[in-house]
Amino acid sequence: MDQKKLRIASLGSSFAAGPDIPPQIRPLAAMRSGQNYPHLLAQRLNAELTDLSVSGATLLNITVEPQSASFSEDIFPPQLSNLPRDADIITVTAGGNDINYIGGMISDACGATMPLPDPLTVDELAQRLGGVLDEVHKQAPNARIYLVEYLAILGPDTRPDQDVPFNQERITHHSGVASLLQHAYLAATESRCDWCERVPIHELSLGHALGSKEPWVGGFDGGPLLHPNLDGMKAVADVLFERIQKDSIKTLL
């Protein structure tokens, strides 16, 4: 009898979806790549994939709020509404749009200001993120959930006014926003470690931020603008593959 294939589901925003990485797959309004880390991971594991990630999604778009596409009339239902209940592995990468993470850097580069109407504290972001994880676990109680951090955009090699079109003060500010996101990820998983774990991609990718010899994200002069490139997606898939392999061995011991 053939062994049942693993079922993977992916939830999240553009750092999971992979805008501007070919091939872009349907529905095109999701700005989702056939070579994003969920697809690459599914290939490595020979698993079935349900990719529900949508560029621009907030945490509320995962749970309760429909999402209007940026450049079309498409409307995506809350991602959880299509989550398979028999999923074995679920990846989640989201939260940056809730705190204007990438949008804030793009605004700086354009000399514009895009303040959040209701800025979230790290505790509020962690609570919202934890609510997403709880709803995912409720709908797919047998799944192992991997909360996958954002790849680092700014790192030790990032030079102000060269690799990014803003000064050191703004680099420090945006690095602080990234740190807020990391702390929220850590706080959201601490009390849910029986069925969920954080994947520390930000720390692992600091040596591949903008200005490094091999950046895993596109910059202002090329590649997906302040988003993972194909090398970055491959790196995330590799880390996840190794983590899942280790977790599988632990369950057999």
Helices and strands as residue ranges (DSSP letters): E 7-12, H 14-17, E 24-25, G 28-30, E 32-33, H 37-45, E 48-51, H 59-63, E 67-68, E 75-76, G 79-82, E 89-93, G 96-98, H 101-110, H 122-139, E 144-148, H 168-190, E 196-199, H 201-204, G 206-208, H 230-252
